[in-house]
Amino acid sequence: MPGEQAWKFKPYTRQTIRQAPQWNLLGADLREAVEVVSRVLPFRVNAYVLEELIDWDNVPDDPIYRLTFPHRDMLREPEYAAIRDLLSAGASEAEIQQRVHAIRMRMNPHPAGQMTHNVPQLDGVPLAGVQHKYKETVLFFPSAGQTCHAYCTFCFRWPQFVGMEELKFDARASADLATYLRRHAEVTDVLITGGDPLVMNARSLTDYIEPLLAPDLAHIQNIRIGTKAVAYWPQVRYGQGCRRSAAAVRNRRAQRQEPGPDGPLQPSGRATASDRAAGAAPHHRHRRHRADPGAVDTPHQ
């Protein structure tokens, strides 16, 4: 990449996109579409997406531009015109937000009962930020991971990102999840999703994962991390955090006398090849039984 600055994570949103050099490459109609639609739906890109992934000679048809930038046809024409006219007239923020809220609610912000369906209960109380959609798989939405390095225009979880607090679906810790899993031995997989969990720093991510590595949760075989960081921000690094989680997995295996992908594991001692790899590149799966370094889950499965 040209220059070191491009490697520093720099997000752009509706409020700051005009500061990006690429903003000047857009025609007036495309700029208007960004300004209008991003009032209703979330918009976030970063310098890496702008500089490395988008072919600006092919805008607006470039697929990554289509994937990350708002487009006029994402709103119904009368709704687009209403927001555009309010902005042009210098309407108050309260007026704009009133119209925006009406449009968002018309768009069915949580389809198929996402706030209520498949939400398990713990001692009669709904478990915040957890969905048990499939017998073997539980989805977990950590609150610290409910944003992304860039937002996709197709995302059906957009209410997580537009400040609609009453429609957010997340959990601040994984302790209740661990308690629920102890009572459900049929669950083998936990999918940590969002948003994108890899927006978290290593300590926060590890704090969510480590309670799921307890010896009495031996039936949990796969802890999957749904991420698009490998595309939108491949510079992400979790060396220390991955080593800490890998050490916890080694200890669990040693206690259960399980072999790992590098042979027999000990509670402490020299780092294995897996540990060294964790320091050099991000791991996107924490597996108890077998290594699968090429497996990466996308966030919305």
Number of C-alpha atoms within 10 A of each C-alpha: 9 8 6 7 10 15 14 12 14 13 17 19 16 16 11 10 19 13 11 16 11 14 13 11 13 13 11 9 11 18 17 16 20 18 21 25 24 19 20 25 21 23 25 23 22 22 22 23 18 21 16 12 15 20 15 15 9 10 16 17 12 14 13 16 22 16 17 21 21 29 22 17 10 14 18 10 10 9 17 18 14 15 23 18 14 16 17 9 9 10 12 10 10 9 13 19 14 10 15 19 14 12 19 16 11 9 11 12 19 18 10 9 11 14 17 11 11 15 19 20 14 13 8 7 9 13 17 23 23 27 23 17 13 11 11 14 18 22 24 24 24 26 19 21 22 22 19 24 24 27 25 22 19 12 14 13 19 23 22 22 19 17 11 13 10 8 15 20 22 21 20 14 20 21 16 16 23 20 14 18 20 18 11 15 13 13 21 18 19 23 21 26 25 28 29 26 26 30 20 18 15 18 15 17 22 18 15 19 21 16 17 21 20 15 15 12 19 16 16 25 17 18 21 21 26 23 24 23 21 14 13 21 21 13 15 15 18 23 18 16 21 27 21 18 22 20 20 18 23 23 19 21 21 17 13 11 13 16 16 19 15 11 9 12 21 18 13 11 8 7 12 17 10 17 18 13 16 23 16 12 15 20 21 24 20 21 19 22 15 13 14 13 15 9 12 16 17 15 20 14 8
